[in-house]
Amino acid sequence: MSTDNGITDFEGRVAFVTGGARGIGLGIVRALLRRGANVAIADISGDALERARDRLGVSPDRLRGYRLDVTDREQYADVAAQVRRDLGEVSLLFNNAGIIDSVSPSKLSYAMWDYVMGINLDGVYNGIQTFVPGMLASPRRCHVVNTASEAGLVEAGSGFLYHASKYAVVGLSESLRRELAHFGVAVSVLFPGPVATDIVENTRRLRPDTAPAHSERVTQILDTAHRILNEQGASPDGVGELVLDAVETNAPYIATRNELGEYLRRRNDDLTAAMRRAESFLASYDTTVEQAV
């Protein structure tokens, strides 16, 4: 049954997971299936969907795969309608699809901004726009989980486009959590650190032909990220269980490691110091202006 703290009645619920055929998404799918949920996997790769279905070995009445580009709103609407026909109304939404990409500031372009934001931010919003209205009308408690990144909490040299997209997902999630709470819809934000996924390879494979070549610095960022994911990355299945634990306890934030405390404290200290300087400066400025007048 569901409680005020979170959702535990997964049996028979319908969940929708973007980027669900690989990595963290597939870990979330496995965790959902273990709890008895029926799952719609959405992924841009048809081959990945086929592999996931074969690997999971679950009957079509509990698991369906859908080819989806999360930036395509018309396709999103069509897929959502098909999910309702196949499985029923979605009450658990996991906006997980994303890429890790950026460009050198010397190669700024609207096209690259639109590309990265289109997947990492608009893709999250498209899921919200598609399914949250139905959740608002549902008599059951519902839950949305948006995947951001540690790069949405602190600037750590992952490229300004990537950081911008992930900071936006954190802010979107925090504000929506407050605004949707009284409708019985909970929102959590996942900010993974290194997880053993193929996101770097997928990013390179899916990158538009018109995108500028990665600079030496951005290439180094991606190479380092790929190495760290493989050498230090957490298990996607473990992360999937963390995510479902957050749904069960209605936790606002989902972390995958305990490494950022000092960085967050330092950022918070810098912000607090800026506010103190403002208070002192403006008080002094007002006094100076009064005296001048």
N, C-alpha and C positions, 0 to 999 in steps of 0.2 A: 504494500500500500504506500501512498505518498504521505509525507509528513510536512509540517511547517518548515522543517530544516532542509528538505530536499526530496528527491524522487527515488523511490526504491521499488516501485511497481513496474518494472521493465517488461514483464511478460506480456507479449502481444502488442506492445507499443511499436510505432513506426519511427525509425531514425533515418535521417538523411545525412550522409557523410561525403563532403567534397574532398578530392584528392584521396579518395578512400581505397584505392587499389594498391597503394604502396606506402611504405614508411609509417609515420605517425597515424595517418588515416587508417591504414590496415590494422594497426594495433588497436585503434578505437573500435573498429568493426568487430574484431575478435572479442573484445571486452563486452560489447553489446550483445553479441550472439551468445556468449556464456551466460548472460543474464536473462535470456529468453526474448530479447527484442527482435523484431523483424527489421531488416536493414536494406536501405537503398544506397548502393555505392555509386557515386558519381566520379568520373575521372576523364581527363582529356584523351587518355590513351586507351584505345580499344584492346590492344594487346595486353596491357596491364590488367584491364578488367577481366579478360579471359583467364589470365594466369591466376588472378585472385579468386575467381569463382572455382577454378579447378583445385586450388590449394585449400580452400575452405571446405569444399565438399558439402555444402548445405543446400537443401531443396529450394526450388524457386519460390515456394510459398513463404519462405522466410528470408530469402536473399535475392535481390535483383541488382543488375548492373546497368548503368546508363552512361552513354558517352556524353560528356558535357564540357564545354568551354565556359567557365564561370563568368567570363566577360560578356558573353552573348545573352542578352536579356530575353530575347524571343525564344532562343533555345532553352533557356532556363525555365520559362513559363511552360513550354511544351513538355519538358522532362517532368516538371512538378505535376502537371495534369496526368501524365502517364503513371507516376508513382501513386497518386491517389487511386487510380483505377486498379493498379496491380496490388498495392499493399494497404492503402487506406490513408487517413490523415496523419501528417507528420507532427509529432509532439516533441521530438528531440532533434535538434539541428546542430550539426558540427561543421562550421565554416572553416575548413582546414587547408584547402588548396593554396599553394603559394610558391613563389620562386625566390632565390637569393641572387639578385642582380643589381648592378649599378653601373655608372659610367664615370669617367674622370670629369671633374668640373670643366675641363677644357673642351669637353665634347657634349656640353649641354644641348638638349633638344627636346621639343615638345613630344616628339614621337616616343622617346625613351621614358619620359615622365608618364605619358599615357599608358605605355606598355606595363611598367612596373606597378603603377597605381591601379591599373585596370584589373590586374590579377590579385594583388595583395590587399588592396583596400576595396575597390569596387566589387570584386568577387565576393567579399564578405558582406557588403551591403546588399548585393543582389540576392544573396541567400536570405537575408533578413527581410527584404521587401517581398520576396516570394512567399515565405512561410509564416512570418510573424502575424500577419492579419488573421490567418486561420487559427493560430495559437490564441490570439486575443478572444476569439469566439468559442474556444474550447472550454468545456466544463472541467477539464483536467488541468493539473499543473503541468507546465511545459518548461523546457530548458534549452538555451542557446549557448554553445561554446564557440568562441572565436579564437583562432590560432594567430597569435602575434609572434613575439620572439623576445629574447633578452635584449635584442637590438631595439626594442620598443620601450625600454626602460633606461638604458644608458647608451651614450655614444661610445662605440668601441672599435671604430675603424672599419665598419662593414660596408661603407659606401653610403653617401647621403640619400640616394633614392630609396635604398632598402630601409635605412633608419626612418626616413620620413613616413614610409608606408606602414611600418610596424608601430611607430609612435601613434599614428592615427588610429590604428585598430585598438590600441589600448584605451585611448580617450573615448572612442566610440563605444566600446564595451562598458567602461565605467559609467558613462552617462546613461546608456540604455538600461543598465542594471537598475539604476535608481528609478527611471521613468516607467519601466515595465513591471516593477515589483508588485504594485497594487493590482495589476491585472492577472497575477498568478503566473507570470513568465519570468524565470530567473535567467541571468546572464553571467557567464564566467569567461575569463580571458586566460588563455594558455600562453605562457612565454617560455618556450623551450630553449634550453642551452643546447650543447651538442647532443644529437641523437643519431644513431647509426642508420641513416637514410641515404638515398641516392639523389637528394635534392640538388646538389651541385651539378651532377651529370645531367639530370633532367633539365635544369635551367639552361645549360649549354646546348642541349639537344633541341629544345623548343624555342630558342632565341630567334627572333625574326631575321631574315636575311638582310633586311635593310638597317639593322642595328649597327652602330659603329663598333669596330673591333675593340675588344677590351684593351685598356692601357696596360702597361707593365705592372702598375700598382694594383689595379683591379684584378688582373690575372693572378697576382700573388695572393690577394685576399681570398679569391675563390680556391686556389690551390691549397692554401693553409686551411681553409674551412673544410675542404674535402678530406685532408689528412686528419684533422682533429675529429671529424665525424666518425671516421673509420677506426681511429686509435682510441678515442675516449668516449665515443657516443653511447648514450644510454640505450637500453633495449626499447624499440618501438612498442612491443607488447607491454612492457612495464609502464611506459608513458600512457598507453591506452587505459590501463588500470587506474593510474593516477587521475586521468580525466574523468572516468566514471565515478571514482571516489568523490571528486568535486561535485558531480551532479547529485550524488546521494547525500552529501552534506551541505549543498548549496554554497560552496566556497566561491568567493569572488575571483580569486587568483589561483593559478595552477603553475607551479614551478617544477622544473625537472632536476634541479641541483641547488646546492647552497653555496654559491660562489660570489654573489654580487653585493653582499651586505656593505662592504667598505666603499664600493663605488657609489651605491645609493646614498650612503651617509654623506659622502663627500659632495655629491650633487646637491643633496638637501641642505648641507651647510652653506654651499655657495649661493643657493637661492635665498636662504634665510639672511645671509650677509647682505645680499643685494637689496632686500626689503628694508633692512636696518639702515643701510646707506641712504636709501630713498627717503626714509622718514627723517633722518638727520638733515639731509641736503635740502629737502623741500621746506622744512621748518626754518632753516637758515635763510633760504631764498626768499620766503614770504617776509621774514623780518627785514631783509635787505631792501626789498621792494618798498615796504612801508616807510622805511627810513628815507629812501630816495624820493618818494612822493612827498 
